């Protein structure tokens, strides 16, 4: 146990030393909406969720955790983001013994945007829409009584006005519970796949500038399309550890009614420097929960907090979660999610 704790402290120290001031590739990847977080429980813990993922939202965080869902479950998550964008997630999980199969759709509505040109910088009265979405399938199973494994495959689509791009991505994850004082270790690689690029758009015709005293030059109709480059997906590696400080399987205090967990996580992304997350969750009787978390080395995201309640209702288990997250100059975001197990 001491060796595990020492290893994690070394990893976080390395992140703090080498993650600062590193040259990054921010803004060079496609399908960046894939990095948007879902699930009020996970967001309330500042996204420190790779090691504790055990619900339907595991499909976006760590597919291995979906094996914990042993009832037919549906969920919906709605987030009114900054800049008047709306982000929602809906999913369903079908348990298959020691395996689970999940389906999800993740949608970002960027809204309507007024078209501007060089000649009309304030807009010309024409509006267009922009949206992104992905449709995913997740399979997860227990490899042993202590190890869970999961994979996700998804179809991705981005569209802005008349240009669009499509592609495929995948996630893979593991969760290991060594049976020592409630310790859980998790890791995942998300959003790996081939490059994406926008199509060249519709064929457009332009007229060149007439040339004086040059017969045959000018007033010609020229066909053109956009010259578009391809970009890599925002692949990311996450590794986390969850320590149960209080509970049935605990490190410090034994309790059947109360559970306290501390979660540490590091993230290394293709387009950014190494970053870390810290999460906390208190749960009473598996009914009420309080959560908080903090992100380190992120540009704008800092702290988050939230809570949840689980209610038995007509043979179903209904769970409501709420989270508040701060995104610096972009403003604050409120997240709500509901999960129903039949």
Beta strands, then each sheet from edge to edge (+ up, - down):
strand 1: 73-80
strand 2: 86-96
strand 3: 99-114
strand 4: 127-142
strand 5: 147-160
strand 6: 163-176
strand 7: 184-192
strand 8: 204-207
strand 9: 221-224
strand 10: 236-247
strand 11: 253-254
strand 12: 258-269
strand 13: 275-284
strand 14: 288-296
strand 15: 303-313
strand 16: 316-326
strand 17: 332-341
sheet 1: 11+ 10+ 7- 6+ 5- 4+ 3- 2+ 1- 17+ 16- 15+ 14- 13+ 12-
sheet 2: 8+ 9-
end
